[in-house]
Amino acid sequence: MKIALVTLYNPFKKTGGGIETVTYYLSSSFAKLGHEVSIICADSGAINEIHEEKGINLITTPVPAKSGNFLRSLMLIKARKSIRTLDGKGFEIFIGQGGFCSPLVFNKPKQGKVILVVHTLDWENLANIRDLLRLKKKFELFSEIFNFFILKIWRIIYFAIADELIFVSKIAEKDFKTNYWFFHKKTYVIPNGHPTVEKISNERKYDFTYLGRLDKRKGVDLIINAAKILNERSIKHSINILGDGPYADDLKKIAGNLGLKDIIKFYGHVNREDASKILSESKGLVLPSFYESDPLVIREALSYGIPCIVPNIPPFNEYITEGVNGFFFKVGSVSSLASSMEYLIKMDEKQYVELLHRTLSFTNNRDWEKVALEYLGVFAK
């Protein structure tokens, strides 16, 4: 089968968030299973070209190095040539990754089915709005409300052009059926997978790690303020923050003002291998988001035996069992988060090893090849 994936960022170059990670593992798995795979994406500094990456044809559209998602999406519309390169050459499936599929919206292929993979919907933007209210960022709040309505229109357009829809979680599918009830599309739910881990590291160089985009709704400032509480209690600890985003400078400023520069290390963008290594050598993952659909980093952490500290909201309760493979804190509460972090860090070695083994036994056996086979089952229909 010939399969094309359309997304915004080059998944072989940029490790940013869930969509890049899904595209990377899904395309690699399709290729391993013997299918012809192409990826259409934007790439800063690139030229219009087709080259091979790990058995996958990568078709890039050049964009400026410093440009946001909106500008990149507009420039990626020019990828009509890329769509036409594949159209008529036997490609049966064109997969659009979430809202990052503008070429398919404006240049629907004449042949083949268009299937959209939906990661998040309206509740993500509503969580952003709530978080901006919490942070009292009035200007950005009005901007986010405007953005919400623009994205609503955009979603209606790309749902209209889709032949079928795949959701990465039941939460996302429910959001669609509630807010876009007027579409009568065939829908499937295929949760994401986790990377295959060949060796579990017993070394724990770091205490806590956050891995993800530094964006609204992620609540990363809660980690920084929890670190302040631990510092005031004279509890020695270290925190790694891996990732970048629009709130990176704000977060660094908060950490600096609280005198936590020696405790919190900001890495910025980290390649996939280094990010996995740092995570695997951490005592715990902290993910304080106000909203998630199917958080990939939770799956990855659990596959390494890393317990997770997460808020007490769905979908975290689908992955985490209190005291078995992680700990819950009250959503949005700095003091509750600090208490969970303190509890984990004060565990003696025997307690922690027992927790690690429980965490590993709790991981479901869902690698990316199995996920790819579920996608292929949908394509076969």
Number of C-alpha atoms within 10 A of each C-alpha: 14 18 23 25 22 27 26 26 25 21 24 15 13 15 23 23 18 17 21 20 19 20 22 17 21 22 27 20 20 23 20 16 12 11 16 17 22 25 26 27 25 27 23 17 10 13 13 13 12 16 11 11 12 11 16 20 17 22 24 24 28 19 19 14 11 8 11 11 12 10 12 24 22 13 18 28 18 16 25 17 14 22 21 14 11 20 18 13 11 12 19 17 20 27 23 28 22 21 23 20 23 26 26 25 21 15 17 19 20 10 15 19 18 22 23 26 23 22 25 22 21 16 17 18 21 16 18 23 22 15 20 19 13 10 12 11 12 11 9 14 18 13 11 17 14 11 12 19 13 11 15 15 10 15 17 13 13 18 21 14 16 21 14 20 20 24 24 21 21 16 19 23 21 14 15 20 14 10 13 14 11 10 12 11 14 10 17 17 18 17 18 24 23 23 17 14 11 8 8 13 12 14 10 15 13 17 19 27 26 22 26 24 22 25 16 23 20 20 19 22 21 21 25 24 20 21 27 20 18 18 15 10 10 9 14 14 16 18 23 21 24 23 22 21 15 12 16 17 12 12 19 18 13 15 23 14 10 13 13 19 14 10 16 21 16 17 13 17 18 17 15 15 10 11 18 17 12 18 27 28 20 26 23 27 26 26 24 27 22 21 24 23 22 25 22 20 22 22 20 20 24 27 26 26 26 28 29 32 25 24 24 18 16 14 17 22 13 9 18 23 15 13 14 18 23 24 21 21 21 15 18 18 14 20 16 16 27 20 15 19 25 19 11 22 17 12 12 9 9 9 11 16 14 11 21 23 15 18 24 19 15 17 19 13 12 16 17 21 22 15 20 23 15 15 17 15 10 15 15 8 5
